[in-house]
């Protein structure tokens, strides 16, 4: 594939991914097209800001994320950093603070039943 075509296809795929459109490309194919999935940068202050923005205590925040209270405390103190899917979930919360409201709402509904 010519470089100009490869670059155009890569840009198109990158745009599709940014818009949340599903693709069936492998990691190798994405690399060949020059599409990079950026690393998620998340500092202790970022995590605390996310939690404070959605107005949750550390213990409730931990339950919502399905992690230990100790993990949340250590993240906010900068002693540890979240990994894997938790890091992605925190990024989603940074972009859309209401994304996990259903977890709290379903808990309230269960108590009423």
C-alpha positions as CSV (number, residue, x, y, z in Angstrom):
1,X,0.0,0.0,0.0
2,X,1.4,3.4,-0.9
3,X,2.3,5.6,2.0
4,X,-0.2,8.3,1.1
5,X,-3.0,5.8,1.0
6,X,-1.9,4.1,4.2
7,X,-1.8,7.5,5.9
8,X,-5.3,8.4,4.7
9,X,-6.7,5.1,5.9
10,X,-4.9,5.5,9.2
11,X,-6.4,8.9,9.7
12,X,-9.9,7.6,8.9
13,X,-9.5,4.7,11.3
14,X,-8.3,7.1,14.0
15,X,-11.3,9.3,13.5
16,X,-13.6,6.2,13.6
17,X,-12.1,5.2,17.0
18,X,-12.4,8.7,18.4
19,X,-16.1,8.7,17.5
20,X,-16.6,5.4,19.2
21,X,-17.3,3.5,16.0
22,X,-16.4,-0.2,16.3
23,X,-13.7,-1.5,14.0
24,X,-12.3,-5.0,13.7
25,X,-8.7,-4.1,13.2
26,X,-6.0,-6.0,15.1
27,X,-3.3,-4.2,17.1
28,X,-0.8,-5.1,14.4
29,X,-3.0,-3.7,11.6
30,X,-3.5,-0.5,13.6
31,X,0.3,-0.1,14.0
32,X,0.8,-0.7,10.3
33,X,-1.7,2.1,9.6
34,X,0.1,4.4,12.0
35,X,-2.9,4.5,14.4
36,X,-1.8,4.7,18.1
37,X,-3.9,4.1,21.1
38,X,-2.6,6.7,23.6
39,X,-1.5,5.8,27.1
40,X,-3.8,7.1,29.8
41,X,-2.1,9.6,32.1
42,X,-3.7,9.7,35.6
43,X,-2.0,11.4,38.5
44,X,-3.0,11.2,42.2
45,X,-4.5,14.7,41.9
46,X,-6.5,13.7,38.8
47,X,-8.1,10.7,40.7
48,X,-8.9,12.8,43.7
49,X,-10.4,15.5,41.4
50,X,-12.6,12.9,39.7
51,X,-13.9,11.6,43.0
52,X,-14.6,15.1,44.4
53,X,-16.3,16.1,41.1
54,X,-18.8,13.3,41.5
55,X,-19.1,14.1,45.2
56,X,-18.3,10.7,46.6
57,X,-16.4,9.6,49.7
58,X,-13.4,7.3,49.1
59,X,-15.3,4.3,50.4
60,X,-18.3,4.8,48.1
61,X,-16.0,5.6,45.2
62,X,-14.1,2.3,45.9
63,X,-17.4,0.3,45.9
64,X,-18.5,2.0,42.6
65,X,-15.2,1.0,41.0
66,X,-15.2,-2.4,42.6
67,X,-11.8,-1.9,44.2
68,X,-10.6,-1.7,47.8
69,X,-10.8,1.4,49.9
70,X,-7.0,1.0,50.4
71,X,-6.5,1.2,46.6
72,X,-8.3,4.5,46.3
73,X,-6.4,5.9,49.3
74,X,-3.1,4.8,47.9
75,X,-3.9,6.2,44.4
76,X,-4.8,9.6,45.9
77,X,-1.6,9.6,48.0
78,X,0.4,8.8,44.9
79,X,1.7,5.5,46.5
80,X,0.2,3.4,43.7
81,X,-1.4,3.9,40.3
82,X,-4.5,2.2,38.9
83,X,-3.9,-0.3,36.1
84,X,-5.8,-2.0,33.3
85,X,-9.6,-1.5,33.1
86,X,-9.7,0.6,36.2
87,X,-7.5,3.2,34.6
88,X,-9.8,3.2,31.5
89,X,-12.9,3.5,33.8
90,X,-11.3,6.5,35.6
91,X,-10.6,8.1,32.2
92,X,-14.3,7.6,31.3
93,X,-15.3,9.1,34.6
94,X,-13.1,12.1,33.9
95,X,-14.9,12.6,30.6
96,X,-18.4,11.8,31.8
97,X,-18.8,12.0,35.6
98,X,-22.3,10.5,35.5
99,X,-21.4,7.4,33.6
100,X,-21.6,5.2,36.8
101,X,-24.7,6.7,38.3
102,X,-26.6,3.6,37.5
103,X,-24.5,1.7,40.0
104,X,-25.8,4.0,42.8
105,X,-29.3,4.1,41.5
106,X,-29.6,0.3,41.3
107,X,-28.4,0.0,44.8
108,X,-31.1,2.4,46.0
109,X,-33.8,0.5,44.1
110,X,-32.7,-2.8,45.6
111,X,-33.1,-1.4,49.1
112,X,-36.6,-0.2,48.3
113,X,-37.7,-3.6,47.0
